[in-house]
Amino acid sequence: MSLTDPPARAADTDLHATVDDYVGSHPARLQIELQELRRAVHAAVPIAGERMRRGLPTFTMDGTDFLSVEVRTDHLRLAPLPRRATAELAEDMAPYVKDGGLEVPLVRTPYALVGRVAATLSSEAGATPLH
């Protein structure tokens, strides 16, 4: 390595070591929203794990990523979308679908919908959710 080489970067370019670090890096209001979102996901998929992946909090099932969350200016972005959503779930998701993900508001966040999406995605990843 020469003096002109760029510094080494951490694997996955994670700025935060843990999901708790990520949550804690946001203002108190956003921390509450992120904790509520985590509760909704874990209520629907109690055995879900969490890790940082590509700088985003990501829920996992047996080491397989199934849902990532990103804080944006006025909403939370959840990705990916379920591939096998029921007609009812697809209809409920429709107002929030944008560019291959869900963009849910930071105010009146539809946590029940988030839980249903998480349950569907975890099922697609091979787990058996509660719903």
C-alpha positions as CSV (number, residue, x, y, z in Angstrom):
1,M,0.0,0.0,0.0
2,S,1.4,3.4,-1.0
3,L,0.7,6.8,0.7
4,T,-1.6,7.7,-2.2
5,D,-3.9,4.6,-1.8
6,P,-7.3,5.4,-0.4
7,P,-7.9,4.2,3.2
8,A,-9.4,0.8,3.7
9,R,-13.2,0.7,4.0
10,A,-15.1,-1.4,6.4
11,A,-16.9,-4.4,4.9
12,D,-20.3,-3.5,3.6
13,T,-19.5,0.2,4.1
14,D,-21.6,0.2,7.3
15,L,-21.4,3.5,9.2
16,H,-23.1,1.9,12.2
17,A,-21.9,-1.3,13.8
18,T,-25.4,-2.4,15.0
19,V,-29.0,-1.6,14.4
20,D,-29.1,0.0,17.9
21,D,-26.3,2.3,16.8
22,Y,-28.2,3.2,13.7
23,V,-31.4,3.9,15.6
24,G,-29.5,5.9,18.2
25,S,-27.9,8.1,15.6
26,H,-31.3,9.7,14.7
27,P,-33.3,12.4,16.6
28,A,-35.5,11.2,19.4
29,R,-38.7,11.3,17.3
30,L,-37.2,9.1,14.7
31,Q,-35.8,6.7,17.3
32,I,-39.4,6.2,18.6
33,E,-40.6,5.5,15.0
34,L,-37.8,3.0,14.3
35,Q,-38.3,1.2,17.6
36,E,-42.1,0.9,16.8
37,L,-41.2,-0.5,13.4
38,R,-38.9,-3.0,15.0
39,R,-41.6,-4.0,17.4
40,A,-44.1,-4.5,14.5
41,V,-41.7,-6.7,12.6
42,H,-40.8,-8.8,15.7
43,A,-44.4,-9.2,16.7
44,A,-45.1,-10.6,13.2
45,V,-41.9,-12.6,13.0
46,P,-40.6,-13.3,16.5
47,I,-37.6,-15.3,15.3
48,A,-36.3,-12.5,13.0
49,G,-32.8,-11.4,13.5
50,E,-31.3,-8.0,12.8
51,R,-28.1,-6.8,11.3
52,M,-26.6,-3.9,9.4
53,R,-26.4,-4.5,5.7
54,R,-25.1,-2.0,3.2
55,G,-25.5,0.7,5.9
56,L,-29.2,-0.2,6.5
57,P,-31.0,-2.0,9.3
58,T,-32.0,-5.4,7.9
59,F,-34.2,-8.1,9.3
60,T,-33.0,-11.6,8.7
61,M,-34.3,-15.2,8.8
62,D,-31.7,-17.9,9.3
63,G,-29.0,-15.5,7.9
64,T,-31.1,-14.6,4.9
65,D,-32.0,-10.9,4.5
66,F,-35.7,-10.3,4.0
67,L,-36.4,-6.7,4.8
68,S,-34.3,-3.5,4.9
69,V,-35.3,-0.1,6.3
70,E,-34.0,3.3,5.4
71,V,-34.9,6.6,7.0
72,R,-35.6,9.3,4.4
73,T,-36.6,12.9,4.8
74,D,-40.3,12.4,5.4
75,H,-40.8,8.6,5.3
76,L,-39.4,5.2,5.9
77,R,-38.5,3.1,2.9
78,L,-38.9,-0.6,3.3
79,A,-37.6,-3.0,0.6
80,P,-38.1,-5.3,-1.1
81,L,-41.7,-5.8,-1.9
82,P,-43.2,-9.3,-1.3
83,R,-43.3,-11.4,-4.5
84,R,-46.3,-13.4,-3.5
85,A,-48.6,-10.9,-1.7
86,T,-52.2,-11.8,-1.4
87,A,-54.7,-9.6,-3.3
88,E,-55.7,-8.0,0.0
89,L,-52.1,-7.2,1.0
90,A,-51.3,-5.9,-2.5
91,E,-54.3,-3.6,-2.2
92,D,-53.3,-2.3,1.2
93,M,-49.7,-1.7,0.1
94,A,-50.6,0.1,-3.1
95,P,-50.7,3.6,-1.7
96,Y,-47.2,3.2,-0.4
97,V,-45.5,1.4,-3.3
98,K,-42.7,3.3,-5.1
99,D,-39.7,2.1,-7.0
100,G,-39.7,-1.5,-5.8
101,G,-40.3,-0.7,-2.1
102,L,-42.7,0.7,0.4
103,E,-42.5,4.4,1.4
104,V,-44.5,4.7,4.6
105,P,-45.0,8.1,6.4
106,L,-43.2,8.9,9.6
107,V,-46.5,10.2,11.0
108,R,-49.3,7.6,11.4
109,T,-47.0,4.9,10.2
110,P,-49.1,1.8,9.3
111,Y,-47.3,-0.6,11.6
112,A,-49.9,-3.3,11.1
113,L,-49.2,-3.2,7.4
114,V,-45.5,-3.3,8.1
115,G,-46.0,-6.4,10.2
116,R,-48.0,-8.1,7.5
117,V,-45.3,-7.3,4.9
118,A,-42.6,-8.6,7.2
119,A,-44.5,-11.8,7.7
120,T,-45.0,-12.3,4.0
121,L,-41.4,-11.6,3.2
122,S,-40.1,-13.9,6.0
123,S,-42.4,-16.6,4.6
124,E,-40.8,-16.1,1.2
125,A,-37.4,-16.4,2.8
126,G,-38.5,-19.8,4.2
127,A,-39.7,-19.1,7.7
128,T,-43.1,-19.7,9.2
129,P,-44.4,-16.4,10.6
130,L,-47.3,-16.1,13.1
131,H,-49.7,-14.6,10.6
